[in-house]
Amino acid sequence: MENRKFDEKRESEIVYSRSVKAGKRIYYLDVKKDRTGDYYLCITESKKRQTGEETPQFEKHKLFLYKEDFAHFNEGLQDVIGYVKGQVGEIPDRKEWVSENEQPAQDEQAVPEEKKRGFLDRLMGKE
């Protein structure tokens, strides 16, 4: 039996990543590959905390979504978004938010078209 310390545990490989700035929060959507080669999604919410210190501190929360759960998660997400829209009407975009798709990539030729669409766009069928 292999005896491994916690800090020696290998970090999962990030194969695709996208950040979404939304007001005071940033959401990181990382597609990772585990040691067996399976893909999963790691969603991290990062929010700056006001501590009064010189160095800002960030509060982070992570959610791991495994590929076999994508369809169920997407169905549930679409359901609750539809419910909220039904209650309050169409939800306006944040004025300060700019989609990454509207920002030019640093090296436009190096980014494949399928990656420009975004992982969640493909997951939710917005191809």
C-alpha positions as CSV (number, residue, x, y, z in Angstrom):
1,M,0.0,0.0,0.0
2,E,1.3,3.4,-1.0
3,N,1.9,5.9,1.8
4,R,1.5,9.5,0.5
5,K,1.5,12.7,2.5
6,F,-1.3,15.2,1.8
7,D,1.1,17.9,0.6
8,E,2.7,15.4,-1.9
9,K,-0.7,14.9,-3.7
10,R,-0.4,15.8,-7.3
11,E,-2.6,18.7,-8.4
12,S,-5.0,17.9,-11.2
13,E,-4.0,19.2,-14.7
14,I,-6.0,22.2,-15.9
15,V,-6.7,21.7,-19.6
16,Y,-9.0,24.7,-20.2
17,S,-9.8,27.7,-18.1
18,R,-12.0,30.8,-18.3
19,S,-12.7,33.6,-15.8
20,V,-15.9,35.5,-15.5
21,K,-15.8,38.9,-13.8
22,A,-19.2,39.7,-12.2
23,G,-19.3,42.7,-10.0
24,K,-17.2,42.2,-6.9
25,R,-16.8,38.5,-7.7
26,I,-14.7,36.5,-10.1
27,Y,-15.7,33.0,-11.2
28,Y,-13.0,30.7,-12.4
29,L,-14.2,27.8,-14.6
30,D,-11.4,25.3,-14.9
31,V,-11.7,22.1,-16.8
32,K,-9.3,19.7,-15.1
33,K,-8.1,16.2,-15.9
34,D,-7.7,13.8,-13.0
35,R,-4.9,11.2,-12.7
36,T,-7.1,8.6,-14.6
37,G,-7.6,11.0,-17.5
38,D,-11.2,11.9,-16.7
39,Y,-12.4,15.5,-17.1
40,Y,-14.3,17.5,-14.5
41,L,-15.2,21.1,-13.9
42,C,-13.9,23.1,-11.0
43,I,-15.9,26.3,-10.4
44,T,-14.2,28.7,-8.0
45,E,-15.9,31.9,-6.7
46,S,-13.4,34.5,-5.5
47,K,-14.5,37.6,-3.6
48,K,-12.2,40.3,-2.3
49,R,-12.7,40.8,1.5
50,Q,-12.2,44.2,3.0
51,T,-9.8,43.6,5.9
52,G,-8.2,47.1,6.2
53,E,-4.7,45.6,5.6
54,E,-2.4,46.6,2.7
55,T,-2.6,43.2,1.1
56,P,-6.1,42.3,-0.1
57,Q,-7.5,39.0,1.0
58,F,-9.8,36.8,-1.1
59,E,-12.5,34.4,0.1
60,K,-12.7,31.4,-2.2
61,H,-15.3,28.7,-2.6
62,K,-15.0,25.7,-4.9
63,L,-17.5,23.4,-6.5
64,F,-16.5,20.3,-8.4
65,L,-18.8,19.1,-11.1
66,Y,-18.0,15.7,-12.7
67,K,-18.7,15.0,-16.4
68,E,-21.4,12.4,-15.7
69,D,-23.4,15.1,-13.9
70,F,-23.1,17.8,-16.6
71,A,-26.5,17.1,-18.2
72,H,-28.4,17.0,-14.8
73,F,-26.6,20.1,-13.6
74,N,-27.4,22.0,-16.8
75,E,-31.0,20.9,-16.6
76,G,-31.3,22.2,-13.1
77,L,-29.5,25.4,-13.8
78,Q,-31.7,26.2,-16.8
79,D,-34.8,25.4,-14.7
80,V,-33.9,27.8,-11.9
81,I,-32.9,30.5,-14.3
82,G,-36.2,30.1,-16.1
83,Y,-38.0,30.3,-12.8
84,V,-36.3,33.6,-11.8
85,K,-36.9,35.1,-15.3
86,G,-40.6,34.0,-14.9
87,Q,-40.8,35.8,-11.5
88,V,-38.9,39.0,-12.4
89,G,-38.9,39.2,-16.1
90,E,-35.8,39.4,-18.3
91,I,-32.6,39.9,-16.3
92,P,-30.5,42.8,-17.5
93,D,-26.7,42.4,-18.0
94,R,-24.4,44.1,-15.6
95,K,-23.1,47.3,-17.2
96,E,-19.5,46.8,-16.0
97,W,-19.3,43.2,-17.2
98,V,-17.7,42.5,-20.5
99,S,-17.8,39.0,-22.0
100,E,-14.4,37.4,-22.7
101,N,-15.8,36.7,-26.2
102,E,-15.9,40.5,-26.8
103,Q,-12.3,41.0,-25.6
104,P,-9.6,40.3,-28.2
105,A,-7.4,37.3,-27.3
106,Q,-3.7,38.1,-26.9
107,D,-2.8,35.7,-29.7
108,E,-6.0,35.3,-31.8
109,Q,-4.5,32.6,-34.1
110,A,-3.5,30.4,-31.1
111,V,-7.0,30.1,-29.7
112,P,-9.1,27.4,-31.5
113,E,-12.6,28.4,-32.4
114,E,-14.2,25.8,-30.1
115,K,-12.3,27.3,-27.1
116,K,-13.5,30.8,-28.0
117,R,-17.1,29.7,-27.5
118,G,-16.3,28.6,-24.0
119,F,-16.8,25.4,-22.1
120,L,-20.2,26.3,-20.6
121,D,-21.5,27.5,-23.9
122,R,-20.8,24.1,-25.4
123,L,-22.2,22.4,-22.3
124,M,-25.4,24.4,-22.5
125,G,-25.8,23.8,-26.2
126,K,-25.1,27.4,-27.3
127,E,-22.9,26.5,-30.2
